[in-house]
Each structure stands twice: as C-alpha cells, then as structure tokens.
Amino acid sequence: MEGNPLCRIDSTVCSDLAMAINKLREAGLSDVFHGKRFLVSGGAGFLGSWLVDTLYMLGAEKITVVDNLSTGSLDNIRHLLGTGRVELVDKPVEALSPVKGYDYVLHLAARPSPDDYMEHPVETLRASSLGTEVMLESARLSDAVFLLTSTSEVYGHAQVVPTPETYWGYVNPVGPRSCYDEGKRYAEALAMAYMRQYGLDVRISRIFNTYGPRLDWRSPGYGRVVVKFIAQALRGEPLTVHGTGRQTRSFLYVADNIEAHLRLLAPREELRGAIVNIGSSDEITILELAKLVLEITGSASGIVYLPPRPDDPPRRRPDITKARRLLDWKPQTTLQEGLRKTTRWIQNKILLPPK
Ligand SMILES: NC(=O)c1ccc[n+]([C@@H]2O[C@H](COP(=O)([O-])OP(=O)(O)OC[C@H]3O[C@@H](n4cnc5c(N)ncnc54)[C@H](O)[C@@H]3O)[C@@H](O)[C@H]2O)c1
C-alpha cells in the first residue's frame, strides 16, 4: 500500500482510509486496483476525493479527475496533485471530449445538495445527461468498467420503505427537485442502454445520505443536513430544521460508503449490471438528529423551524439486503461515532486560520 501525503495533514481522514483499506484487504481486494488507470468525474468533491485517496493508496497508476469545482474543492485533492499519479482537468464534464485509455470510468459529477441544485437546475441536468454520456463514451472507447453514483432520490416519495432496488420510484417529473431526481433516472437509463447495446460493464450505486469529513459545511446555500447542524452547533447558532422535523433519513458514514463502492468495483462477473443501494438501515428523524448533534457537540444552541422544502420525501431508508449479499458488506460505524469524527474534523477547520 502506498503512503499518502494526506496523512501529514489530516489524521481523521487518514485513519479512516486505513480502516477502509484494511477491510478491503480482508476481502482480498487490496491488489485489484494496483497499476490501474481511473477517470473520475467529481473527484474533487466529498465522495470523489475519498475514492481518489483510497485508489491512490491502493496503488492506482493514474487518476484523472474531471471537476469544475462547482461544489467540490481543490483542498480535497491538492495533496495528491504533485505526486505525478493524479491530475485535475478543471472543466465541466459535459464539455470534455470522450477519452480513452482507462480501466475504470467513475461518474460522480453532480450537484447533490437540494438548496444548490434548486438554484442550478440546468447545470444539474447537464451533468447527469450530457455528462453521463461523455463518461459512458469514454468507458466504451476504453473498454473500461463504468460506475454511476446514483441516488436514493430516484425513488422519490417511496411508497415502500425500507426501499429495495426493485422499487420503480414515485417521482414528480416536473417539480423543483426533478432536475436532480429525473437527471439521475435518465443517467441510470442511459448507462443500462450502453450495457444492453454495447455490452459495457456498468455498475450503479444508489447512495442514501452519506456524511463525514470533507462534506462541504462552509459554502452558503450548499449545506447538507449533518454538517449544517454540526457547523451551526459549533458556532452557537440555532439549528435550522425544515418542516416538522418528523421526516426521516438514514445516515451512512463515509468510510463505510467508500468500502462498499470498492467492493462494487471488484472484477467479478456477477457485478456486471449490478444496481445496489448503499446506505445505512438505521432510520432517524431530522429532529432526533438535531438533538443528537446538540448532545455530541455540547452546544447550547436551540432549534428553529423553517418552511418545508418542496417535495421533500417524508421517509428515506434503504433495504440493504442486496448489498449485504452481493458485496458482503455492512455499515460498521455508528451514527454517534461518525458524528463525533465529523465534529472533530469541522472543529479543526474552524480553529485553523483561513488560507
Ligand atoms: N453524499 C451523499 O449523501 C450522496 C447521496 C446520494 C448520491 N450521491 C451522489 O454521489 C456523488 C458524489 O456526491 P458528493 O456527496 O461527493 O457531492 P459533492 O458536491 O461533494 O461532489 C460532486 C462533485 O462534482 C463536481 N461537479 C458538479 N457538477 C460538475 C460538472 N458539470 N462537471 C464536473 N464536475 C462537476 C463538483 O465540483 C464536486 O466536486 C454524486 O453523483 C451524488 O449524486 C451522494
């Protein structure tokens, strides 16, 4: 396993990466990605940068990150850019001409935060439509394995909870969230079309809420709920809950998510065309989450209620039976443990002077 320059600057992320890599070693997957070439859209974002760090440590020969830094940050990958094995193409993925020469093409570029995508519906749809096509074409030219990171949002207001992969979804095709939900549904359909028509080796993860260090907690208008609550609590500001707070979510810690994704990328015939929910099956209301964050941070902040977000799903919990069986995976990190790690990470950033 390769050393990572990150370990000199971020011990939280580094120890979690080591944990994920140990799990992969136990699964016999630590050598699979050695010497391989990766094209990763969205690689400067939260999940993308964790994947890039992990692949770097597993000995990837070349990792090309395509990212327009719209919701991601150079800070997430800067430590790898001088290594000679990781490069950044700073442009919208949809503006890229399809490229060849990769073993794996991973399409993560998206604008997944509701506040942000509702502000940028056209860009959101372009990343999932034109962007997915560019990445699929690149995979086809390269004869590479293709990964699409899809979302629980393809299920919309799921009428079946816990939601299995066989559920077709209940989505408003024209509402303010449709740019993200329908964009991802189109991306899934296009990926499956490439598999059926061209025999491409496609894998699709449907990710449920994942949190942890590097999730953007700073940009106004981005804030996803876990890091938004932690940052508000640490600053002594009231925690802002949309609606009644009785809506539920299931939160997965990032290291568990990354382990699941690498298992999904394993060279196994039965994973061709696999569509798998990746998430935690522990469901919690947003109000309970707010109270837990107040307890863990020891904050005296109160809670204030804002109008509900349009089309906000009332419940979200994955059925992860398939991931357990197909990937031999299950979440390991408790919500309390993950919240403590994320709090420590944000606390360090708040204490650090801005660059
Ligand atoms: N984190 C979660 O809870 C979650 C849940 C469901 C699905 N997902 C999916 O996982 C993937 C990664 O999400 P994340 O949580 O890391 O979010 P993120 O916002 O941190 O990362 C997305 C990255 O894509 C980049 N990007 C956006 N539009 C682009 C474009 N047109 N061209 C090039 N780059 C572009 C952003 O700059 C950013 O670096 C996304 O596909 C998202 O839909 C994440």
The ligand as a Gaussian input file, in Angstrom:
#p B3LYP/6-31G(d) Opt

LIG

0 1
 N      -23.176000      12.269000      -0.272000
 C      -24.411000      11.783000      -0.379000
 O      -25.127000      11.667000       0.623000
 C      -24.958000      11.326000      -1.713000
 C      -26.245000      10.768000      -1.735000
 C      -26.749000      10.345000      -2.949000
 C      -25.997000      10.401000      -4.092000
 N      -24.746000      10.943000      -4.050000
 C      -24.002000      11.013000      -5.305000
 O      -22.614000      10.818000      -5.079000
 C      -21.861000      11.618000      -5.988000
 C      -20.878000      12.489000      -5.231000
 O      -21.589000      13.381000      -4.386000
 P      -20.894000      14.141000      -3.191000
 O      -21.714000      13.886000      -1.992000
 O      -19.464000      13.822000      -3.155000
 O      -21.136000      15.662000      -3.618000
 P      -20.104000      16.838000      -3.949000
 O      -20.932000      18.030000      -4.282000
 O      -19.136000      16.989000      -2.833000
 O      -19.333000      16.294000      -5.209000
 C      -19.762000      16.474000      -6.546000
 C      -18.558000      16.907000      -7.357000
 O      -18.952000      17.061000      -8.718000
 C      -18.406000      18.278000      -9.221000
 N      -19.273000      18.710000     -10.308000
 C      -20.556000      19.127000     -10.256000
 N      -21.012000      19.387000     -11.487000
 C      -19.994000      19.137000     -12.337000
 C      -19.852000      19.192000     -13.738000
 N      -20.859000      19.554000     -14.539000
 N      -18.656000      18.869000     -14.278000
 C      -17.611000      18.483000     -13.497000
 N      -17.690000      18.394000     -12.153000
 C      -18.874000      18.720000     -11.599000
 C      -18.399000      19.218000      -8.036000
 O      -17.494000      20.293000      -8.167000
 C      -17.994000      18.265000      -6.922000
 O      -16.604000      18.180000      -6.788000
 C      -22.877000      12.417000      -6.799000
 O      -23.074000      11.761000      -8.026000
 C      -24.129000      12.363000      -5.969000
 O      -25.283000      12.478000      -6.762000
 C      -24.206000      11.416000      -2.886000

